Amino acid sequence: MKIFCPSIRPQYYEELAQSVKPFETEYINGNGFSSFAALCNKIFRENDQSFFIIANDKARPNPDNIDKMLNLHKDGFGFVALYRMGFFLVDKIVLSKVGLLDERFSDGGYEDNDYYIRLKKNNIGSYINEEINYLLNVTTLWKHKKSAEFFSRKYKIDHRNKKIIVKISDEEKNTVECFDRGKLKNWEESFLCTIPLVTYKAHFEVVLKEYDIVNERKIKKVFSWWK
């Protein structure tokens, strides 16, 4: 088992590698990649492992954090994030059922919220929280403008009716092959961070927990019948 760090800042990677010893790490050079999603997918496609641990270069987990992550995975969580997608574990079964990260979030950002929605759609038990040291004063590698625009085209958040409406489907054939090795927890057994600890994103976990996910086409059919 190794921890992958996709980055273009080797100096921050070295600090990460020190923080997780004796666990093994590997630096994935992100030069030439436009997004975190594309970098992660490169790791998923090119490495044959039953699960993957990804840490961005601002994450500073310690060995106890990794032990907890491994135990949560062993308990049946197919997706475990101890600083959201800044430090996460994903089972290969989940990648085969949910798919890889959506690279249409082309300049980085929002691929995390997108993947959480897809985890819920596919009934994957997930543990999502903020509980490791993290370098908040270091700037992100990625821009977010195009990704924010694509997220608003792919989904509509209907707060009045508590629905997340899927307007654009996921990319086809964007998965990895995997033999199902056992039963994972379902979504109802998930743990989601709903109290804003450090980042603004905690609000989205509230939405994710309480809102239903529906396809836009189904809504249109209902309205068409009603008319």
C-alpha positions in Angstrom: 0.0 0.0 0.0 1.2 3.5 -0.8 -0.1 7.0 -0.5 -0.2 8.9 -3.8 0.4 12.7 -3.9 -0.5 14.4 -7.1 1.2 17.8 -7.2 3.6 20.2 -9.0 5.2 21.3 -5.8 7.9 18.7 -4.7 8.9 20.7 -1.6 5.4 20.3 -0.1 5.3 16.6 -1.1 8.5 16.1 0.9 6.8 17.5 4.0 3.8 15.2 3.4 6.1 12.2 3.0 7.8 12.9 6.4 4.5 13.3 8.2 3.2 9.8 7.2 6.3 7.8 7.9 6.6 4.8 8.0 3.9 4.6 5.3 5.2 4.7 1.7 4.3 7.6 -0.5 4.7 8.3 -4.2 4.9 11.7 -5.9 2.8 12.1 -9.1 4.1 15.0 -11.2 1.1 17.1 -12.2 2.9 19.3 -14.8 0.8 19.4 -17.9 -2.4 18.4 -16.2 -5.2 20.9 -16.0 -7.1 19.5 -13.0 -6.9 17.4 -9.9 -9.5 15.0 -11.4 -7.3 14.2 -14.4 -4.3 13.6 -12.1 -6.3 11.3 -9.8 -7.7 9.3 -12.8 -4.1 8.8 -14.1 -3.3 7.1 -10.7 -6.5 5.0 -10.8 -5.8 3.8 -14.4 -2.1 3.0 -14.1 -2.0 1.2 -10.7 -3.5 -2.1 -9.9 -4.6 -1.8 -6.2 -7.7 -2.9 -4.3 -8.0 0.7 -3.0 -6.3 4.0 -3.3 -5.2 6.7 -0.8 -4.8 10.2 -2.3 -3.3 13.1 -0.4 -2.9 16.6 -2.0 0.3 18.4 -1.1 -1.4 20.5 1.6 -2.5 17.5 3.6 -0.5 16.7 6.7 -1.9 13.4 8.1 0.0 11.4 10.7 0.2 7.6 10.9 -2.7 7.5 13.4 -4.9 9.2 10.8 -4.0 6.6 8.2 -4.7 3.8 10.6 -8.1 5.2 11.3 -8.7 5.6 7.5 -7.8 1.9 7.0 -10.0 0.7 9.8 -13.0 2.7 8.5 -12.4 1.1 5.1 -12.1 -2.3 6.7 -15.5 -1.6 8.5 -17.1 -1.3 5.1 -16.9 2.4 4.0 -16.1 2.4 0.3 -15.1 6.1 0.4 -13.2 7.6 3.4 -12.2 11.3 3.4 -10.5 12.7 6.5 -10.1 16.2 4.9 -12.7 15.9 2.2 -10.9 15.2 -1.1 -7.7 16.8 0.2 -7.0 13.4 1.8 -9.2 10.4 0.8 -9.4 6.7 0.3 -11.5 5.1 -2.4 -12.1 1.4 -3.0 -11.7 0.0 -6.5 -15.2 -1.4 -6.2 -16.5 2.2 -5.8 -14.5 3.3 -8.9 -16.1 0.4 -10.9 -19.6 1.3 -9.8 -19.5 5.1 -9.5 -16.8 5.8 -12.2 -13.7 7.9 -12.1 -13.6 11.6 -11.3 -15.3 13.8 -13.9 -12.5 15.5 -15.9 -15.0 18.0 -17.4 -14.3 20.0 -14.2 -11.4 21.1 -16.4 -9.6 23.7 -14.3 -10.0 22.0 -10.9 -12.5 22.3 -8.0 -16.0 21.0 -7.6 -15.0 17.5 -8.6 -15.4 16.7 -4.9 -19.0 17.8 -4.6 -19.8 16.1 -7.9 -18.3 12.8 -6.6 -20.2 13.0 -3.3 -23.5 13.3 -5.3 -22.5 10.3 -7.3 -21.6 8.3 -4.2 -25.1 9.0 -2.9 -26.7 8.1 -6.2 -24.9 4.7 -6.2 -25.7 4.0 -2.5 -22.0 3.9 -1.4 -21.5 4.3 2.3 -19.0 7.2 2.9 -17.2 8.8 5.7 -16.5 12.5 4.9 -15.0 14.8 7.5 -12.2 17.3 8.4 -9.9 15.8 11.0 -6.3 16.1 9.9 -3.8 18.9 9.9 -4.0 20.9 6.6 -2.1 23.9 5.3 -4.9 26.4 4.8 -2.5 29.3 4.2 -1.0 27.6 1.0 -2.7 28.6 -2.2 -4.5 26.0 -4.3 -2.9 24.7 -7.5 -6.2 24.9 -9.5 -8.5 27.7 -10.8 -12.2 27.2 -10.1 -14.1 29.4 -12.5 -14.8 27.0 -15.4 -15.5 24.1 -12.9 -18.0 26.3 -11.0 -19.8 27.0 -14.3 -19.8 23.3 -15.3 -21.2 22.3 -11.9 -24.1 24.7 -12.3 -24.8 23.2 -15.7 -24.6 19.6 -14.5 -26.7 20.1 -11.4 -29.4 22.4 -10.1 -29.8 22.7 -6.3 -33.5 23.2 -5.6 -33.5 24.4 -2.0 -37.3 24.9 -1.9 -38.0 21.2 -2.6 -34.8 19.9 -1.2 -33.6 18.2 -4.4 -30.4 18.0 -6.3 -31.4 17.8 -9.9 -29.0 16.1 -12.4 -29.1 17.9 -15.7 -26.1 16.4 -17.4 -25.2 12.7 -17.1 -21.8 11.3 -16.1 -19.2 10.5 -18.6 -19.7 7.1 -20.3 -17.2 4.2 -19.9 -15.2 6.3 -17.4 -14.6 3.4 -15.0 -12.1 0.8 -14.0 -12.7 -3.0 -14.0 -13.0 -4.7 -10.7 -14.3 -7.9 -9.2 -16.7 -7.3 -6.3 -14.9 -8.5 -3.2 -17.6 -8.1 -0.6 -20.4 -6.0 0.8 -19.8 -2.2 1.4 -21.9 -0.1 3.7 -24.8 1.7 2.0 -25.4 5.5 1.9 -27.7 5.5 4.9 -24.8 4.4 7.0 -22.6 7.3 5.9 -21.0 9.8 8.3 -21.0 13.4 6.8 -19.4 16.5 8.3 -22.4 18.8 8.8 -20.8 21.3 11.3 -18.5 24.0 9.6 -15.1 23.2 11.1 -12.7 25.1 8.9 -14.0 25.3 5.3 -17.2 26.7 3.9 -17.9 23.4 2.2 -19.5 21.9 5.3 -22.8 23.5 4.1 -22.8 21.2 1.0 -22.6 18.1 3.2 -25.9 19.4 4.9 -27.5 19.7 1.4 -26.1 16.2 0.5 -27.5 14.6 3.6 -31.0 16.1 3.4 -31.7 16.5 -0.3 -33.0 13.8 -2.7 -31.2 13.3 -6.0 -33.4 13.2 -9.1 -32.8 13.2 -12.9 -34.1 16.2 -14.8 -35.7 14.0 -17.5 -37.9 12.3 -14.9 -39.1 15.7 -13.7 -39.9 16.8 -17.2 -41.9 13.6 -17.8 -44.0 14.2 -14.7 -44.8 17.7 -15.8 -45.6 16.6 -19.3 -48.1 14.0 -18.0 -49.6 16.6 -15.7 -50.3 19.0 -18.5 
